[in-house]
Amino acid sequence: MTESTRQDRTDAGPTVVLVHGAFADSSSWNGVVARLLRDGHPVVAMANPLRSLSGDADLLRDLLDGLDGPIVLAGHSYGGSVMSEAAEGHPRVRALVYVASFLLEEGESTGELAGRFPGNELGGALRPVPVRGPGGQPVDDLYIEQERFGPVFAADVPADAAALMAVTQRPIIGDALADKATRAAWRTIPSWTLVTRQDLAVPAEAQRFMAERAGSHVVEVDASHAVTVSQPDVVAELIEEAVRATAG
């Protein structure tokens, strides 16, 4: 990259990096990306492997290291667990935006926090598929049963779109949800949280608990867990608020 290109990149403002969670892929951010691009923000949507918390975080950290200039990170659901792990101590991450997401303490797991408060209907909707892990050991890939995907994960998404999401969902290895966090980037990096009041995957009460514990700036919306699809403008507005608040 030339020096002039680097200068152009710095003048464009922070790069917004989007991290999807389980049972989704980077296309779940499409509506958010369209709004951010229209408003002139550089954007990268990570393809999150959903294989292990540490491995997924290492890949995100490598992606962050390869970018020039300041960064604002946004994570949906398990993506928030990954970005908390990856962003700790990163000198160019200005803000963290948690979207229907997890803000884990060290020693906590995504699955533990998802089940700590009432209202989680996701566990009973999961279908395990035995696969071989990276070392050849047997592990379970978790899918949401297709007929349950809409009601549990995407209740406010149009039925035809939710059906497509159910078919194209990305499974997560069960062990990734049980992996313990070793870092909590929200302790040192300003954070914003979008709480989804109609969420049946990460109950709103759990989201509020984690956000308040972290001292996060909280906005609430009547939405399902799939808020990045059902209300992308609300998500993009919160990301842009974090960009503005941490400018310079």
Summary of the structure (lengths in Angstrom):
residues: 248
radius of gyration: 17.0
end to end distance: 22.8
largest distance: 53.8
contacts: 912
relative contact order: 0.19
helix: 44%
strand: 21%
